[in-house]
Amino acid sequence: MILEVNLSKLESNTREITSRCEAAGVTVAGVVKGCGGLPECALAMEAGGCSHIASSRLGHLERARAAGARLPMMMIRIPGASEAERVVRAADISLNSEASVLRRLDEAAGAAGLRHGVVLMAELGDLREGIWNEGEMRGTALLVEREMKNLRLLGIGVNLGCYGSIAPTAEKMEELAALARRTEEAIGRGLEMVSGGASTSFPRILDGDMPRKINNLRIGENILTARDLEDLWGYRTDYLHKDVFVMKAEVLEVKEKPTHPIGEIMFDAFRNKPVYVDRGVRRRAIVAAGKLDYGWPEQLVPLEPGVEVIGASSDHTILDVEDAGRALRPGDVLSFAMCYAPMAYLSSAPDTEIVFVR
């Protein structure tokens, strides 16, 4: 099994996204966590116009820097107190919500002779990380501003859509903008960064209703797989490549079989009780990749006409190839584009052979 990564297409996608954001006064932190932090992808995002390289994994940032990335590094998972020393060395900026962790970052930055940038995360309803109470936000901002000499309060930010599935509407973005203005009043100066979320906030750019106060987004999926904008929200995205990441898997078996299992149906290996549709006897193929490799078979996109993903077990993907345009045989190779989740699994799986093309 091979994961082929087209770096020219990745750079093109980055340029298309960053140019639209720049026209609205918004910088883009290119998020590499979804592609396993591949440093080649970080460099392609840098070439495509990102302002920062971002990830939730410190190892991703360290590898990007070692590979020659020059952009500021952003840690987008709130850090733990136990990793403060590594955070201030690996990342120029981190997203934060706890005063006690900020104190540890301040100590670690001082010991390392560094000045570390912090963005305070606001909780606007998605119920993941963030400061819920506005009084706490003001107090934490003042704490950093007045007492933590080795930290610089760069701004505030928000996460929406990742846990609670809350939409980053224009109203939510204005709520963040208003909070930024009140935070500025509290500390007596302007904030450099108001980070309005991730790929799910990009529709505000396309619709032209992003508040001017918001000047940064942290974008991964829109650049890497570029499918959610069109598939989930109905935006035209023919300017984006949807096959930056392609899985290539060998055909192991091709046979005519019934489409409905025969016997008493129980639970599969993943504790599910599937429902099957009886379509009669049809030609089926199995390829050498499964849920352990990519997670969600329904999020694979066959690139060969007439090939349909039926399902998968741990190590096998079952395909309907009755209407395929060629007579498939064992040893043939089939290609699949994918949504975000399979890309995230495949790029981090130890058995995946990753090949870069241009």
Secondary structure, 3 states (H helix, E strand, C coil): CEEEEEHHHHHHHHHHHHHHHHHCCCEEEEECHHHCCCHHHHHHHHHCCCCEEEECCHHHHHHHHHCCCCCCEEECCCCCHHHHHHHHHHCCEEEECCHHHHHHHHHHHHHHCCCEEEEEEECCCCCCCCECCHHHHHHHHHHHHHHCCCEEEEEEEECCCCCCCCCCCHHHHHHHHHHHHHHHHHHCCCCCEEECCCHHHHHHHHHCCCCCCCCEEEECHHHHCCCHHHHCCCCCCCCCCCCCEEEEEEEEEEEEEECCCCCCCCCCCCCCCCCCCCCCEEEEEEECCCHHHHCCHHHEEECCCCCEEEEECCCCEEEECCCCCCCCCCCCEEEEEECHHHHHHHHHCCCCEEEEEC
